[in-house]
Structures are given as structure tokens and as C-alpha cells.
Amino acid sequence: MIGLTDFLLVSAALFCTGLYMVVSKNNAVQILIGIELMLNAAILNLVAFGRFDKINNGGQVFALFAIVLAAATTAVALAIILNVYRRYKTIDPGKINTLGD
């Protein structure tokens, strides 16, 4: 039987991997993937706590809302990254130092 601790350990590993990607990468797409990994770790926590809560299924409901918000956020972030690349010809956040001409 898989316990709550197992879910929390997997979620912590997923979150730490995402945090490492956000801190160490110089590519905007890889940073976005790291943010998504951290968000997926939070969703896994919601589902795990919802599974082991015998009263209601609030964790699963919140997880569904978080998944929908993550999809919308990813679409907006990719659109922003594409526009930044079109304007500056790079997706390295360290090389973009102005907001406009």
C-alpha cells in the first residue's frame, strides 16, 4: 500500500528538480518547464491529501482548477516567449535588458 509519505517524497523531489531548473537554466523555455514541474508537485500534493482525506474530495477539485490554470498560464507564457524571441532574437533572460526601444 502506498502511503501519504511516498506521495510527499515524490512531490518534494519533483519540486526540487523544478526549482533547480528555474535557478540554473539560461533558457526561458527551460525556466518555464521548471515552473511547470513545481506546479505539478503542488498538484500532486493536493491529490495526495485529497485521497487520504475521508471527509470530502476537495483536493481533487482544487487540483483540477490548478491544472486548468497551468494550461492557460503555459499558453500565455509561450506566447510571450515567442514575441520576445521575435523582437530580440534570443530567449536568454540575461541578455534582454530593455523593455523597448
C-alpha positions in Angstrom: 0.0 0.0 0.0 1.3 3.4 -1.0 1.1 5.8 1.9 0.9 9.6 2.0 4.7 9.8 2.8 5.5 8.2 -0.6 3.5 10.8 -2.4 5.1 13.6 -0.5 8.6 12.4 -1.2 7.9 12.2 -4.9 6.3 15.6 -4.8 9.3 17.1 -2.9 11.7 15.5 -5.5 9.7 17.0 -8.3 9.6 20.4 -6.7 13.3 20.4 -6.1 14.0 19.4 -9.7 11.8 22.3 -10.9 13.5 24.7 -8.5 16.9 23.7 -9.7 15.8 24.2 -13.3 14.5 27.7 -12.6 17.6 28.8 -10.8 20.3 27.2 -13.1 19.0 27.5 -16.6 19.6 30.4 -19.0 16.8 29.4 -21.4 13.3 30.9 -21.0 11.6 27.7 -22.2 13.6 25.6 -19.7 12.7 28.0 -16.9 9.0 27.6 -17.9 9.4 23.8 -17.7 10.9 24.2 -14.2 7.9 26.3 -13.1 5.6 23.7 -14.5 7.4 20.9 -12.6 6.9 22.9 -9.4 3.3 23.4 -10.1 2.8 19.7 -10.8 4.4 19.0 -7.5 1.8 21.2 -5.8 -1.0 19.4 -7.7 0.4 16.1 -6.6 0.2 17.2 -3.0 -3.4 18.4 -3.5 -4.4 15.0 -5.0 -2.5 13.0 -2.3 -4.0 14.9 0.6 -7.4 14.7 -1.1 -7.1 10.9 -1.4 -6.2 10.4 2.2 -9.0 12.8 3.4 -12.0 10.7 4.2 -14.5 13.6 4.6 -14.6 15.2 1.1 -12.7 15.3 -2.2 -11.6 19.0 -2.1 -8.1 18.2 -3.0 -9.1 16.7 -6.4 -11.3 19.6 -7.1 -8.6 22.1 -6.4 -6.2 20.0 -8.5 -8.5 20.2 -11.5 -8.6 24.0 -11.2 -4.8 24.1 -10.8 -4.4 22.0 -14.0 -6.7 24.3 -16.0 -4.8 27.4 -14.7 -1.5 25.8 -15.5 -2.6 25.2 -19.1 -3.7 28.8 -19.5 -0.6 30.1 -17.9 1.6 28.0 -20.2 -0.2 29.2 -23.3 0.3 32.9 -22.3 4.0 32.3 -21.3 4.8 30.6 -24.6 3.2 33.5 -26.5 5.3 36.0 -24.5 8.4 33.9 -25.2 7.7 33.8 -28.9 7.2 37.6 -29.0 10.4 38.2 -27.1 12.3 35.9 -29.5 10.8 37.7 -32.5 11.9 41.1 -31.1 15.3 40.3 -29.5 16.4 37.1 -31.4 17.2 35.4 -28.1 15.3 33.6 -25.3 18.1 34.0 -22.8 16.6 36.2 -20.0 20.1 37.5 -19.0 20.6 39.1 -22.4 17.3 41.0 -22.5 17.9 44.2 -20.6 15.4 46.7 -22.1 11.6 46.8 -22.3 11.5 48.6 -25.6 13.4 50.9 -28.0 
